[in-house]
Amino acid sequence: MVPLSSFLLVALASAKCFEPTIAHPPPRYNVGDPLLQDAFKSINTALTAAVAAPEFDRTSFSVEITSSKDTLWSRHHTARERNASRPDIPEVNGDALYRIASITKTFTVLGILYQHAAGNLSLDATVNTYLKELGDKSNGGIPWKDITLRSLASQLSGLPPECKMPLGKKQNLFGVCHTEEGAQGDLINNNYPELDRSSLGLPPDVSREGLPTCDEYSPNYETPCTAKDMFRQLKKFAPLFAPNQESSYSNVAFELLGLVLSRVTNQTYETYIDEAIFKPLNMSTSTLSKPADSAGVIPAGPQFWGVDEGIQNPTGGIYSSSSDLSKYLRYILTHYNAITHAVNWLHPVSSSRGLNSFYGMPWEIYQTDRILEQSKRTVRFVTKSGGLPGYTSIIITVPEYDLGITILVAGPNAMLSKIRDIVTVTIVQTAEKLAIQQMRNRYAGTYSASDPEVNSTATLKADYRGLVVTSFVSNGTVVFEAPITKDVTTTPRYAQLSPTLLYRNEEERQGEEWRALIFEERAEGLGSIWDDFCVEDWEMSSYAGIPLNTAVFWDEQKDGHFETLELPAFRVNLTRVDQKRGSNRKYGQQETMEL
């Protein structure tokens, strides 16, 4: 006879998928929570120390952390050395405007998703469906008939990058500069006064004939390019890759998407973004037109505060504030899988370089297992960064923790990475602690059948792994006890419940559905090179049509804890019987409860 533990291990095991990416529901935040207050104090102290360095005398910044409901914390800093030509600009606050550069691309894509949902365009239609001027193929060989709007939005078009670097920036001329916008990286322009072109083996005198006369090629960036200028240049372009072959950052792709939006809405790009996104989200300070100087954060030194981006507005033209971007992030956190059935907006689309970096539409996604203090579970940061001379910026969502982060910097751009490192590590580690505390109060404990003749009991514990099933007895039979090793394997395994974020009653948000799987504990040292290969399958064996691993929590009380655990495949409802709850405790303030 096969032992039940052996059968359950086969039925519910997830190969060597060591820790599930979803271990708990997002935390519920209370800004007065001591854990959060300690985190914010730590962040403030670290930021104060970082910006005190003399190299950041010209740096201003705004940082905000928001949940899907409210701003949790913000910090604003005004440069010690102000722009001498604008001495009356007020101190930096949450409404102060920065140029957010390539973050604009996310607004362009959101507009495309709206129009797809409305049936006015298709993500899978080719770009020349809407921009007839492109034809089927450029003189340089770009196959417009094969490049879809989805490919453009996902950095999979194969188009040249139109890579740009800020004025005077000392940077590897052959390196990646996709987060920077401003003076084109064409060395014929006067953007690198310290550069001796002959040192690269380039002839010093080359004709400018055939080059555009607008945008970066015009004197002092005085003449922005138009659609006609862009179509004229695109005829000459050659592809970097075939469509959908390789991820490659391209600003041109988003200029084309902006034109598509204009065509299908019969509006200017600028008017459409204002009416479809800024106004509905009450982003009252955000604009694609140059604001009054008094509204802006204008750093000393080279900066692009007043430069008209023209046809490049869809790739980098928006001015916005940390307050407005928090509103935008709250919208994203609550709608990313509900904008259109065609896409979950925050999912990766293609790999970038290395094991941890991916492109989305148009997100830059980073996944790491190095941030949590006890667990090696991966955390995914869905980001979009941008830069113009004088400005660097990034927005970040961490959906697993219901967090959105905005970092806006005016002045030396090295400050952005310092702020990012300080803020993301501290707030995610704190959110993880909150999530575990809240699981202890809401779900962990012992659940038992009210009828003693049924003799069914389950005990749950919340720790760094998530919500772990430490024992399960059904109809008087010990199904398993932790660790699950008996008669099966010498490798420790444990059973864990993971939330699906679905409800049996979606309208009333009642009956939280969870799924159980059995996972192998991560061993120390080297194993097979295939140990990290994981294809998760959450739908395992069933009994009379109902999956064995389904669990449903019912009867949520006022303090947040659940009273009933339904195990549908076992045809039993278990009632919570442990007495270690605190009925007056608030979320995040629970006592530590070891079960």
C-alpha positions, 0 to 999 in steps of 0.5 A, a space after each residue: 500500500 502506497 503511504 499517503 505522504 508518498 502519494 501527496 508528494 507525487 500529487 503536489 510536488 513542484 519538482 525543484 521549484 524551491 520557493 513560489 514567487 507568490 508566497 503571501 497576499 500583498 501587505 495592508 499598510 498602516 502608515 503609523 505602523 512601527 515597522 514602517 516608521 522605523 523603515 522611513 526613519 532609516 531611509 531618511 537618515 541614509 538619504 541625508 548622509 548621501 546627499 551631503 557629499 559635495 558632489 551633490 551640491 547641485 542636486 535636487 530630488 523628490 522621492 515617494 512611496 505609495 501603495 495602491 491606495 495612498 502615498 505612504 512616505 515622501 522626501 524632497 530635497 532642494 539643491 544647495 547650489 541653485 540655478 543662478 538665472 532662476 533664483 526665485 524658484 520655490 523649494 522642491 515639494 511634491 508638486 514640483 515638475 521635473 522632466 521625466 524623459 523615457 518614463 513618457 514611453 509608459 504613457 504612450 503604451 497605455 494610450 495604445 492599450 486603451 485604443 486596443 481595448 476600444 477596438 480602434 487599433 490592434 496590437 498585432 496589426 503592423 505599423 504600416 497599417 496606420 502609417 501608410 507613408 512607411 510602405 512595406 520596406 524602407 530603402 535600408 531594408 526595414 520590413 515595416 510589413 512585419 513590425 507590429 504595434 506590439 513589437 514596437 511597444 515591447 522593444 522587439 521591433 529591430 529598429 535602430 535605437 536613435 541612442 542619445 547621450 546628454 551634453 558633456 557626459 563622459 560615457 563609453 561611446 560604444 556602451 548602452 545609453 538607452 535611459 539617456 535622451 537629449 543630444 543625439 549620439 552622432 559624433 558629427 554634432 558638437 555634443 562632445 567638445 572634449 572629444 578629439 575625433 581623430 583619436 578614434 581614427 575618424 576623419 575630422 572633416 565630413 560633410 553634413 549633407 543629407 543629415 536632418 536640419 532639425 532636432 539635435 542637428 539644428 543649432 542649439 536644438 532650436 528646431 524640433 523635428 516633425 513627422 515629415 522629417 521623421 518619415 524622410 529619415 526612416 526611409 534611409 534606416 537599416 534594421 538592427 535585427 529582424 522583427 521579434 528576433 532580439 530585444 533592442 531599445 529604440 526611441 524611434 519605436 515610440 515616436 511611431 506609436 505616438 503617430 499611430 495614436 494621433 491617427 486613430 484618435 484624430 487628435 494630437 498626441 499631446 491632446 490625447 494623453 492629456 484627455 485620456 490619462 492626465 485628466 482622468 487620473 487627476 494628474 493636474 500638474 503633468 504636461 507635455 508643454 513647457 510649464 512656467 519656470 516657477 513650477 519646475 525644478 531647474 538645476 544649475 549646469 546643462 539642462 533641457 528644461 525648455 527644449 521642445 521635443 517635437 515628434 519625440 514627445 511620445 518617447 520622452 516629452 512629459 513634465 511631471 511631479 512625484 505626487 502625480 506619478 504616485 497617482 499614476 502608479 496607484 492606477 497601474 497597481 490596481 489596473 495592470 491586468 484589467 486594461 485589455 484582455 490582450 496583455 497583463 501589462 506588467 509581465 515580461 515580454 522578452 529577455 534582456 542581457 543576463 539572467 535577471 533583466 527583461 523587457 516589458 511593454 515598455 518596462 525594464 524588469 529586474 528580478 533578484 533573489 538577493 533582497 530578502 533577508 531570510 528567503 531566496 524567493 525572487 522579487 520582481 521590480 517593474 521599472 521605467 527609467 529616463 534621462 535628459 541633460 540635467 534630469 534622471 528619473 525612475 518609476 518602480 512597481 513591486 506588485 507582490 508588495 503593492 508598492 509603487 516608487 517614484 524617484 526624480 532627480 535634477 542635477 548630477 545623475 549619480 544620486 538616482 542609483 544611491 536613492 534607488 538602492 536605499 529605498 528599494 532594499 529597505 521598503 521591500 524588506 519591511 514589506 516582507 516582515 509586514 506580510 509575514 506578521 499579517 499572515 500570522 494573524 489572518 491565517 496561521 493557526 489550527 483549524 478543526 472539524 466541528 464534528 469530532 467524529 470527522 476527526 480532521 485537523 490542519 495546522 498552519 504556520 507563517 514564516 519566511 517561506 510563506 504559509 506552511 502546512 505543518 500537519 494535516 489529518 483527514 478523517 482520522 488519517 495523518 496525511 502528512 506532518 512536516 517535514 515531509 520526508 517519511 518513506 519518500 526521500 531524505 531531502 526535506 520538503 514542506 507543504 505551502 499554501 500560496 494565494 491565487 488572489 481570486 475569490 469564490 465570490 468576486 463581487 463580495 470579495 469573499 472566499 479567498 482561494 489558495 493552492 497548496 504545493 510541496 516544495 523541496 528545501 534549498 540545499 547548500 552547495 552545488 547540485 545539478 546545473 538544472 536545479 534552477 529549472 522550474 516550470 510551475 504547475 499549480 493544477 495537480 491531481 484531483 478527487 472527483 473533479 476537485 483539485 487536491 491542492 485547493 484551499 479556501 478561507 472564509 468568514 473574515 472577522 473585523 480584526 482580519 483573521 479568518 474563521 473557516 478553512 474549506 478543503 473542497 477535495 476532502 469535502 470538509 470545512 474546518 473551524 479555527 480553534 487556536 486562542 492566540 489571536 489578539 482581537 484589538 491588534 492592528 495590521 502590522 502590530 501583531 505579536 510574534 506567534 510561533 505555531 
